[in-house]
Amino acid sequence: MDLGLAGRVALVCGSTKGLGRAVAKTLAQEGA
């Protein structure tokens, strides 16, 4: 999935488990 986030900065709070972790991993895979 290409979200167009390469080179962007994202802040995810509560990213140690659950939904926050999934969001953080997806953003990292997208290059954010």
C-alpha positions in Angstrom: 0.0 0.0 0.0 1.5 3.4 -1.0 0.3 6.1 1.4 2.7 8.7 0.0 4.4 9.1 3.4 8.0 8.6 2.3 10.3 11.2 4.1 7.4 12.5 6.3 7.5 12.6 10.1 4.8 10.9 12.2 4.2 10.9 15.9 2.3 7.9 17.3 1.4 7.9 21.0 0.9 4.6 22.8 2.8 2.5 20.2 4.0 -0.3 22.4 1.1 -2.6 21.7 -2.3 -3.0 20.0 -3.5 -0.5 17.5 -0.8 2.0 18.1 1.9 -0.5 17.4 0.2 -1.6 14.2 0.0 2.0 13.1 3.7 2.7 13.9 4.8 -0.4 12.0 2.8 0.5 9.0 4.1 4.1 9.0 7.7 2.7 9.3 7.1 0.4 6.3 5.9 3.4 4.3 9.1 5.3 5.1 7.6 7.8 7.5 
